[in-house]
Amino acid sequence: MALDNLIKVSFTEEEIGKLNKSMEEIVSVLSGKVINLTPEERRQYGSIGNNTQYWIDKVDTYMVQNPKLVPFYLSKEEFDKDRLARSIFLDLIKKSNSILESMEDTGMLLSTDIYHNALAFYQNVRLAANQNVPGSTSIYEDLAAQFPGRPASVTGEPVPGAEVYIEQEDSENK
């Protein structure tokens, strides 16, 4: 039995165009400002947690109050630019994560609607095939491939190919 629609979503051509244009603009603005790390690089570099952020804020305060203690090889200007850029990225990440979570949740509900309706059609085709409705058997057999399992014989006769399936399974378990 099909579920009622859990969610109803549609887009106009204009909305799709706006979304795509907005995404292109985001990619364009970020071009040259973002990088992709490999998994190995991700493990190599760290991130800043709340306690460390509090400590860095203190360091900045002391650097401003005591400029003579800032080592000559450290650029306070670059330090400040990095902190500002990180703050901007963190804000964008929070906003993006919220949008992404909502889109994923919406996609999940749409997927559920789609699957349950497809399953209702499949079950109806199976019923039609069992009643020998013309044209339904080939559709049922094609769709039934989605649900593989051990073939069973109604007559007790071995089903062609079943022996191979069982042998492969048994040899893998040894």
SERO-4910 file (N, C-alpha, C, O; in steps of 0.05 Angstrom, whole numbers):
BEGIN
 pado doro    nc1    nc2    nc3   cac1   cac2   cac3    cc1    cc2    cc3    oc1    oc2    oc3
  Met    A     17    -23      0      0      0      0     18     25      0     36     27     16
  Ala    A     12     43    -18     28     67    -20     23     86      3      0     89     12
  Leu    A     43     99     13     40    119     34     30    144     22     35    150     -2
  Asp    A     16    160     38     10    187     29     36    202     25     56    195     37
  Asn    A     35    221      8     60    237      4     69    248     31     54    262     44
  Leu    A     94    242     38    105    253     63    112    283     59    112    298     78
  Ile    A    118    290     34    126    317     28    119    323     -1    120    306    -18
  Lys    A    112    348     -6    106    356    -33    125    379    -40    124    401    -27
  Val    A    141    375    -60    161    395    -68    161    397    -98    160    377   -112
  Ser    A    162    421   -108    165    425   -137    180    451   -141    180    469   -124
  Phe    A    193    453   -164    208    477   -171    199    487   -198    193    472   -216
  Thr    A    198    514   -201    193    525   -227    220    526   -242    241    524   -229
  Glu    A    218    530   -268    243    532   -284    259    557   -274    283    556   -273
  Glu    A    245    578   -267    258    602   -257    273    596   -231    296    606   -227
  Glu    A    260    582   -213    273    575   -187    298    558   -191    319    562   -179
  Ile    A    296    538   -209    319    521   -215    342    538   -226    365    534   -219
  Gly    A    335    556   -244    355    574   -255    368    591   -234    393    595   -234
  Lys    A    352    602   -216    363    618   -194    382    602   -176    403    611   -168
  Leu    A    373    578   -169    390    560   -152    416    554   -166    438    556   -153
  Asn    A    415    546   -191    440    540   -205    458    564   -208    482    562   -205
  Lys    A    446    588   -214    462    612   -216    475    619   -189    498    627   -188
  Ser    A    460    616   -168    471    622   -141    494    603   -134    514    612   -123
  Met    A    491    578   -141    512    559   -135    537    566   -152    559    564   -142
  Glu    A    533    573   -177    555    581   -194    569    605   -183    594    607   -184
  Glu    A    554    624   -172    566    648   -160    582    641   -136    604    652   -132
  Ile    A    572    623   -119    587    614    -95    613    601   -104    634    608    -93
  Val    A    612    583   -123    636    570   -133    655    591   -144    680    589   -140
  Ser    A    645    610   -159    662    631   -171    676    647   -149    700    653   -151
  Val    A    661    656   -129    673    672   -107    694    656    -92    715    667    -84
  Leu    A    689    630    -87    707    614    -72    731    604    -88    751    595    -77
  Ser    A    730    606   -114    751    596   -131    777    610   -124    779    635   -123
  Gly    A    798    594   -119    824    605   -112    826    611    -82    848    618    -72
  Lys    A    804    608    -67    805    614    -38    802    588    -22    807    588      2
  Val    A    794    566    -35    790    541    -21    808    520    -33    815    521    -57
  Ile    A    814    500    -18    830    477    -28    816    451    -19    799    451     -1
  Asn    A    824    430    -31    815    403    -23    839    388    -12    859    385    -26
  Leu    A    836    377     12    857    361     24    852    332     18    829    323     16
  Thr    A    874    317     16    871    288     14    865    278     42    869    292     62
  Pro    A    855    253     44    850    242     71    875    242     89    874    247    113
  Glu    A    898    237     76    924    237     91    929    266    102    938    269    125
  Glu    A    925    286     85    929    313     93    910    321    115    917    336    134
  Arg    A    885    312    114    865    318    134    875    308    161    870    321    182
  Arg    A    888    285    162    898    274    187    922    290    197    927    291    221
  Gln    A    937    301    178    961    316    185    955    343    199    970    351    217
  Tyr    A    934    356    190    928    383    200    906    381    221    890    363    221
  Gly    A    906    401    239    886    401    260    865    422    256    865    437    236
  Ser    A    848    424    275    828    445    276    828    458    304    841    447    322
  Ile    A    814    479    306    814    494    331    788    489    346    766    495    335
  Gly    A    789    479    370    766    476    387    761    500    404    775    520    402
  Asn    A    740    500    420    732    523    436    754    532    456    760    555    458
  Asn    A    767    512    469    788    520    488    812    532    474    823    552    484
  Thr    A    819    521    452    842    532    437    835    559    426    852    577    425
  Gln    A    810    563    417    802    589    406    803    610    428    812    632    423
  Tyr    A    795    603    452    797    622    475    826    629    480    832    652    485
  Trp    A    844    610    478    873    615    482    884    632    460    900    651    465
  Ile    A    876    627    435    885    644    413    875    673    416    890    691    410
  Asp    A    851    676    425    841    703    430    858    717    451    864    741    448
  Lys    A    867    703    471    885    715    491    912    722    479    923    744    484
  Val    A    922    704    462    947    709    448    945    735    432    962    752    434
  Asp    A    923    738    417    919    762    401    919    787    419    931    807    412
  Thr    A    905    786    441    904    808    459    932    816    469    939    839    469
  Tyr    A    948    796    476    975    801    486    993    811    463   1010    828    468
  Met    A    988    802    439   1004    812    416    998    842    411   1016    857    405
  Val    A    973    849    414    965    878    410    976    895    432    987    917    427
  Gln    A    975    885    457    985    900    480   1015    901    481   1027    919    493
  Asn    A   1028    880    470   1058    878    472   1070    873    445   1082    851    441
  Pro    A   1068    892    426   1078    887    399   1108    881    398   1118    868    380
  Lys    A   1123    890    418   1152    884    418   1158    855    424   1180    846    418
  Leu    A   1139    840    434   1143    812    440   1136    794    416   1141    770    416
  Val    A   1124    806    395   1117    790    371   1143    785    356   1158    804    349
  Pro    A   1150    759    351   1175    753    338   1176    766    310   1155    769    297
  Phe    A   1200    773    301   1203    786    275   1194    769    252   1186    779    231
  Tyr    A   1195    743    255   1187    724    233   1157    719    232   1148    705    214
  Leu    A   1142    730    251   1113    727    252   1100    753    242   1106    774    253
  Ser    A   1082    751    223   1068    775    213   1041    777    227   1023    760    223
  Lys    A   1039    797    244   1013    801    258    991    807    238    968    799    242
  Glu    A    998    821    216    978    827    196    967    801    183    943    799    179
  Glu    A    985    782    177    976    757    165    960    740    186    940    727    179
  Phe    A    969    741    211    954    728    233    926    738    234    907    723    236
  Asp    A    922    765    233    896    777    234    879    770    209    855    765    211
  Lys    A    892    770    185    877    762    161    868    733    162    845    727    155
  Asp    A    885    716    172    877    687    175    854    684    194    836    668    189
  Arg    A    855    698    216    833    696    236    807    706    225    786    694    229
  Leu    A    808    728    210    784    739    198    773    720    177    749    714    176
  Ala    A    790    709    159    782    691    138    770    666    151    749    656    142
  Arg    A    782    656    172    772    632    186    744    637    197    726    621    196
  Ser    A    741    661    209    715    669    220    693    669    198    671    660    203
  Ile    A    700    680    175    681    681    153    674    653    144    651    647    139
  Phe    A    695    636    141    690    608    132    673    593    152    655    579    145
  Leu    A    678    597    178    662    583    199    633    591    197    615    574    200
  Asp    A    628    617    193    600    626    190    587    614    165    564    605    166
  Leu    A    602    614    143    591    602    118    586    572    121    567    562    111
  Ile    A    604    559    135    601    530    140    576    524    156    561    506    150
  Lys    A    572    540    177    548    536    194    522    540    177    504    524    179
  Lys    A    522    561    161    498    566    144    495    544    123    473    534    119
  Ser    A    517    535    111    516    514     91    508    488    103    492    473     90
  Asn    A    518    481    126    510    456    139    480    455    145    467    435    142
  Ser    A    469    478    154    441    479    159    425    475    134    405    460    134
  Ile    A    433    488    112    419    484     87    422    456     77    403    443     68
  Leu    A    446    445     79    452    417     70    435    397     86    424    379     74
  Glu    A    433    401    112    418    383    129    388    383    120    375    362    118
  Ser    A    377    407    115    349    409    107    345    396     80    325    383     75
  Met    A    364    400     61    362    388     35    364    357     37    349    343     23
  Glu    A    382    347     53    384    318     57    359    307     69    350    285     60
  Asp    A    348    320     89    323    311    102    300    310     82    284    292     81
  Thr    A    298    332     66    277    333     45    281    311     25    262    298     17
  Gly    A    306    306     17    312    285     -2    305    257      9    296    240     -5
  Met    A    309    254     35    302    229     48    272    224     47    263    202     41
  Leu    A    256    244     52    227    241     51    218    236     22    200    220     18
  Leu    A    230    250      3    223    246    -25    231    217    -33    215    204    -47
  Ser    A    254    208    -24    262    180    -31    243    160    -19    236    140    -33
  Thr    A    233    165      5    214    147     17    188    146      1    177    125     -4
  Asp    A    178    170     -6    154    171    -23    158    156    -49    140    140    -57
  Ile    A    180    161    -62    185    148    -88    187    118    -85    174    103   -100
  Tyr    A    202    108    -65    205     80    -61    179     66    -55    172     45    -66
  His    A    163     77    -36    138     64    -29    118     63    -52    103     44    -55
  Asn    A    118     84    -69    101     84    -92    110     64   -113     94     50   -126
  Ala    A    137     62   -117    148     42   -135    141     14   -125    135     -4   -141
  Leu    A    144     10    -99    138    -16    -87    108    -23    -90    102    -47    -95
  Ala    A     91     -4    -88     62     -9    -92     57    -18   -120     40    -36   -125
  Phe    A     70     -5   -139     67    -13   -167     77    -42   -171     64    -58   -184
  Tyr    A    100    -47   -160    112    -74   -162     93    -95   -151     89   -116   -163
  Gln    A     82    -90   -127     64   -109   -115     39   -113   -132     28   -136   -133
  Asn    A     30    -92   -144      6    -94   -162     13   -111   -187     -3   -127   -196
  Val    A     37   -107   -198     46   -122   -221     49   -152   -213     42   -169   -229
  Arg    A     59   -157   -190     62   -185   -180     35   -198   -178     32   -221   -187
  Leu    A     16   -184   -167    -11   -195   -165    -23   -200   -193    -35   -221   -198
  Ala    A    -18   -181   -212    -28   -185   -239    -14   -208   -252    -27   -224   -267
  Ala    A     11   -212   -248     26   -235   -260     15   -261   -248     12   -281   -263
  Asn    A      9   -262   -223     -2   -286   -210    -29   -293   -222    -38   -316   -221
  Gln    A    -43   -273   -232    -70   -277   -243    -68   -279   -274    -89   -278   -287
  Asn    A    -44   -281   -284    -39   -284   -313    -50   -261   -330    -60   -266   -352
  Val    A    -48   -237   -320    -56   -213   -336    -36   -210   -358    -12   -209   -352
  Pro    A    -45   -208   -383    -26   -207   -406     -6   -184   -403    -13   -161   -396
  Gly    A     19   -190   -408     41   -170   -407     53   -166   -379     73   -152   -377
  Ser    A     40   -176   -358     50   -170   -331     73   -188   -322     89   -179   -306
  Thr    A     74   -212   -333     95   -231   -324    123   -221   -330    140   -222   -312
  Ser    A    127   -211   -354    154   -202   -361    162   -177   -345    185   -174   -337
  Ile    A    143   -160   -340    148   -136   -323    155   -145   -295    174   -136   -283
  Tyr    A    139   -164   -284    144   -174   -257    172   -186   -255    187   -181   -236
  Glu    A    179   -204   -274    205   -217   -273    228   -197   -275    248   -201   -261
  Asp    A    225   -177   -291    245   -156   -293    248   -141   -266    270   -136   -256
  Leu    A    226   -133   -255    226   -118   -229    234   -135   -206    246   -125   -187
  Ala    A    228   -161   -207    234   -179   -184    264   -182   -180    273   -191   -159
  Ala    A    280   -176   -201    309   -178   -199    320   -159   -177    342   -163   -167
  Gln    A    304   -140   -169    312   -121   -147    313   -136   -120    327   -127   -102
  Phe    A    299   -157   -118    296   -172    -93    307   -200    -95    292   -220    -94
  Pro    A    333   -203    -99    344   -230   -102    343   -245    -76    344   -233    -54
  Gly    A    342   -270    -78    341   -287    -54    345   -316    -64    349   -321    -88
  Arg    A    345   -334    -46    347   -362    -54    322   -370    -69    300   -367    -60
  Pro    A    327   -380    -93    303   -388   -109    290   -412    -95    303   -430    -84
  Ala    A    264   -413    -96    249   -435    -84    232   -448   -106    222   -434   -124
  Ser    A    229   -473   -103    212   -488   -123    186   -496   -109    186   -506    -87
  Val    A    164   -491   -123    138   -498   -113    134   -528   -114    121   -539    -97
  Thr    A    145   -541   -135    141   -570   -139    160   -587   -124    157   -612   -124
  Gly    A    181   -576   -112    201   -592    -99    223   -599   -117    244   -610   -109
  Glu    A    220   -593   -143    242   -598   -163    263   -577   -159    257   -554   -152
  Pro    A    288   -584   -163    309   -564   -161    305   -542   -182    297   -547   -205
  Val    A    310   -518   -174    308   -495   -192    334   -492   -207    355   -491   -194
  Pro    A    334   -490   -234    359   -487   -249    375   -463   -238    365   -441   -235
  Gly    A    401   -468   -233    419   -447   -223    419   -445   -193    438   -432   -182
  Ala    A    400   -457   -179    400   -455   -150    424   -469   -138    435   -460   -117
  Glu    A    432   -492   -150    454   -507   -139    480   -490   -140    495   -490   -121
  Val    A    483   -475   -161    507   -458   -164    507   -437   -142    528   -432   -130
  Tyr    A    484   -425   -138    482   -404   -117    489   -414    -90    505   -402    -75
  Ile    A    479   -437    -83    484   -449    -57    513   -458    -54    526   -454    -33
  Glu    A    524   -469    -76    552   -477    -75    571   -454    -71    589   -455    -55
  Gln    A    565   -432    -84    582   -408    -81    580   -398    -53    600   -390    -41
  Glu    A    557   -397    -42    553   -388    -15    568   -406      5    581   -396     23
  Asp    A    565   -433      1    578   -452     19    609   -449     18    622   -451     38
  Ser    A    619   -446     -7    649   -444    -10    660   -419      3    682   -418     12
  Glu    A    644   -398      4    653   -373     16    653   -375     46    669   -361     59
  Asn    A    636   -391     58    634   -394     87    655   -412     98    658   -414    123
  Lys    A    670   -427     82    691   -446     92    717   -432     97    736   -445    105
***
